[in-house]
Amino acid sequence: MTDLEKRIAFILEAEKLKNIYRQTYVIHENRTENDAEHSFHLALMAALLSDYANEPVDCVKVMKMVLVHDIVEIDAGDTYCYDSKGYEDKAERENRAAERIFGLLPDEACSEYRSLWQEFEEGKTAEAKFANALDRIQPLLLNYETQGRSWKEHGISYQKPIERLSPVKAGSERLWKYGKAILTRALEEGYLLP
């Protein structure tokens, strides 16, 4: 295959993200969001909110990172953030998927995008911290705007999303404070169990 054909194969494979459904409901429809919608939303947030990162970030790099961060779920599936059993073998499933899916790309692109995915997973650089902050804030926004529908369906208490939100502080202090305020309102409005 040519370089272009390999890139197109990857693009067509990524289309499968439209069929990986998450637990979070979209705001204006009676359905959950898919991974493609989630990734798009995060890329938009990266473009609009990069000034809120704790440290200066390369916005294009953050956008690339969030666009591929869930691509492994094509093979590994989406692991619900409050599913402790699902997390037992999540890393193993996702590493196998990364090998196959990023392997569709030409060598140089494979290395670049696999590294971006790994950087996101490790969460150590300014870009990865900010990308992870966005990944935690986005479902919180959707959950709040749908009156806690997914939280209610899964019997989620306030403590779980506040713990899930805590890493946001490393990427954006301001988004962390904003998220905490939303969770306080969600608890007061009965969207979360005490």
C-alpha positions as CSV (number, residue, x, y, z in Angstrom):
1,M,0.0,0.0,0.0
2,T,1.1,3.5,-0.7
3,D,1.5,6.1,2.1
4,L,-1.7,7.7,1.0
5,E,-3.6,4.4,0.9
6,K,-2.4,3.6,4.5
7,R,-3.6,7.0,5.7
8,I,-7.0,6.5,4.0
9,A,-7.3,3.0,5.6
10,F,-6.7,4.6,9.0
11,I,-9.3,7.3,8.3
12,L,-11.9,4.7,7.3
13,E,-11.1,2.6,10.3
14,A,-11.6,5.7,12.6
15,E,-15.1,6.0,11.1
16,K,-16.0,3.1,13.4
17,L,-15.8,5.5,16.3
18,K,-19.3,6.5,15.3
19,N,-20.5,3.1,16.4
20,I,-18.9,3.1,19.9
21,Y,-21.5,4.4,22.3
22,R,-20.7,5.9,25.6
23,Q,-22.8,6.2,28.8
24,T,-23.3,10.0,28.6
25,Y,-26.4,11.3,26.9
26,V,-26.3,14.0,24.3
27,I,-28.1,17.2,25.3
28,H,-30.8,17.5,22.6
29,E,-31.6,13.9,21.8
30,N,-32.8,10.8,23.5
31,R,-29.5,8.8,23.0
32,T,-26.0,8.5,24.3
33,E,-23.1,10.1,22.5
34,N,-20.6,8.1,20.4
35,D,-16.9,8.3,20.6
36,A,-16.6,10.3,17.3
37,E,-18.9,13.0,18.8
38,H,-17.0,13.0,22.0
39,S,-13.7,13.4,20.3
40,F,-15.0,16.2,18.1
41,H,-16.4,18.0,21.2
42,L,-13.0,17.7,23.0
43,A,-11.2,19.1,19.9
44,L,-13.6,22.1,19.9
45,M,-13.1,22.6,23.6
46,A,-9.3,22.5,23.1
47,A,-9.5,25.2,20.5
48,L,-11.8,27.4,22.6
49,L,-10.4,26.8,26.1
50,S,-6.7,26.4,25.7
51,D,-6.2,29.8,27.4
52,Y,-7.5,28.1,30.6
53,A,-4.7,25.5,30.8
54,N,-2.4,25.9,33.8
55,E,0.6,26.1,31.5
56,P,1.0,27.2,27.9
57,V,0.0,24.4,25.5
58,D,0.4,23.6,21.9
59,C,-3.3,23.7,20.9
60,V,-2.8,21.8,17.7
61,K,-1.1,19.0,19.6
62,V,-3.9,18.9,22.2
63,M,-6.5,18.7,19.4
64,K,-4.6,15.8,17.7
65,M,-4.3,14.1,21.1
66,V,-8.1,14.3,21.9
67,L,-9.0,13.3,18.3
68,V,-7.1,10.0,18.7
69,H,-7.3,9.4,22.5
70,D,-10.3,7.0,22.2
71,I,-9.5,5.4,18.9
72,V,-8.4,2.2,20.7
73,E,-12.0,1.8,21.7
74,I,-12.8,0.5,18.2
75,D,-11.3,-2.8,19.4
76,A,-11.2,-2.4,23.2
77,G,-14.7,-1.0,23.6
78,D,-15.6,1.9,25.9
79,T,-15.0,1.2,29.6
80,Y,-17.5,3.2,31.7
81,C,-15.5,5.4,34.0
82,Y,-17.2,4.0,37.2
83,D,-16.8,0.3,36.1
84,S,-13.9,-0.9,38.3
85,K,-14.2,-4.5,36.9
86,G,-13.8,-3.1,33.4
87,Y,-10.6,-1.3,34.4
88,E,-8.9,-4.5,35.4
89,D,-7.8,-5.4,31.9
90,K,-8.4,-2.0,30.2
91,A,-4.8,-1.2,29.6
92,E,-4.1,-4.6,28.1
93,R,-7.1,-4.4,25.7
94,E,-6.2,-0.8,24.7
95,N,-2.5,-1.6,24.1
96,R,-3.4,-4.5,21.8
97,A,-5.9,-2.2,20.0
98,A,-3.3,0.6,19.7
99,E,-0.8,-1.8,18.1
100,R,-3.3,-2.9,15.4
101,I,-5.1,0.5,14.7
102,F,-2.1,2.8,14.7
103,G,-0.3,0.0,12.7
104,L,-2.5,0.8,9.8
105,L,-0.6,4.1,9.3
106,P,2.7,4.6,7.5
107,D,5.6,4.2,9.9
108,E,6.2,7.9,10.6
109,A,2.5,8.7,11.2
110,C,2.1,5.5,13.2
111,S,4.9,6.6,15.5
112,E,3.5,10.2,15.8
113,Y,-0.1,9.2,16.6
114,R,0.8,6.2,18.8
115,S,3.1,8.6,20.8
116,L,0.3,11.1,21.1
117,W,-2.1,8.4,22.4
118,Q,0.6,7.2,24.9
119,E,1.3,10.7,26.0
120,F,-2.4,11.2,26.7
121,E,-2.6,8.0,28.7
122,E,0.5,8.9,30.8
123,G,-0.9,12.4,31.5
124,K,2.5,14.0,32.3
125,T,3.0,16.8,29.8
126,A,1.2,20.1,29.8
127,E,-0.7,19.1,26.7
128,A,-1.7,15.7,28.1
129,K,-2.8,17.2,31.5
130,F,-5.0,19.7,29.7
131,A,-6.4,17.0,27.2
132,N,-7.2,14.8,30.2
133,A,-8.9,17.8,32.0
134,L,-11.1,18.3,28.9
135,D,-11.9,14.6,28.8
136,R,-13.2,14.7,32.4
137,I,-15.1,18.0,32.1
138,Q,-16.9,17.2,28.9
139,P,-19.0,14.3,30.2
140,L,-19.7,16.3,33.4
141,L,-21.2,19.1,31.3
142,L,-23.4,16.7,29.4
143,N,-24.5,14.9,32.5
144,Y,-25.4,18.2,34.2
145,E,-27.3,19.5,31.1
146,T,-29.3,16.3,30.9
147,Q,-30.4,16.6,34.6
148,G,-28.0,13.8,35.6
149,R,-29.7,11.2,33.4
150,S,-26.7,8.9,33.2
151,W,-25.7,9.5,36.8
152,K,-29.3,8.6,37.9
153,E,-29.4,5.5,35.7
154,H,-26.2,4.2,37.3
155,G,-27.0,5.3,40.8
156,I,-23.9,7.6,41.0
157,S,-23.3,9.4,44.2
158,Y,-21.6,12.8,44.5
159,Q,-18.3,11.3,45.7
160,K,-17.6,9.4,42.4
161,P,-17.7,12.3,40.0
162,I,-15.8,14.6,42.4
163,E,-13.0,11.9,42.6
164,R,-13.2,11.6,38.8
165,L,-12.9,15.4,38.4
166,S,-9.8,15.7,40.7
167,P,-7.2,15.2,37.9
168,V,-8.6,18.2,36.1
169,K,-6.8,20.5,38.6
170,A,-3.5,19.4,37.1
171,G,-4.5,20.6,33.6
172,S,-6.7,23.6,34.5
173,E,-7.3,25.0,37.9
174,R,-10.1,27.2,36.5
175,L,-11.9,24.3,34.8
176,W,-11.5,22.2,38.0
177,K,-13.2,25.0,40.1
178,Y,-15.9,25.3,37.4
179,G,-16.5,21.6,37.5
180,K,-16.7,21.5,41.3
181,A,-19.3,24.2,41.2
182,I,-21.3,22.2,38.6
183,L,-21.2,19.1,40.8
184,T,-22.3,21.1,43.9
185,R,-25.3,22.3,41.9
186,A,-26.0,18.8,40.6
187,L,-26.1,17.5,44.2
188,E,-28.4,20.3,45.3
189,E,-30.7,19.7,42.3
190,G,-30.9,16.0,43.0
191,Y,-29.0,14.9,39.9
192,L,-26.5,12.9,42.1
193,L,-27.1,10.8,45.2
194,P,-25.6,12.2,48.4
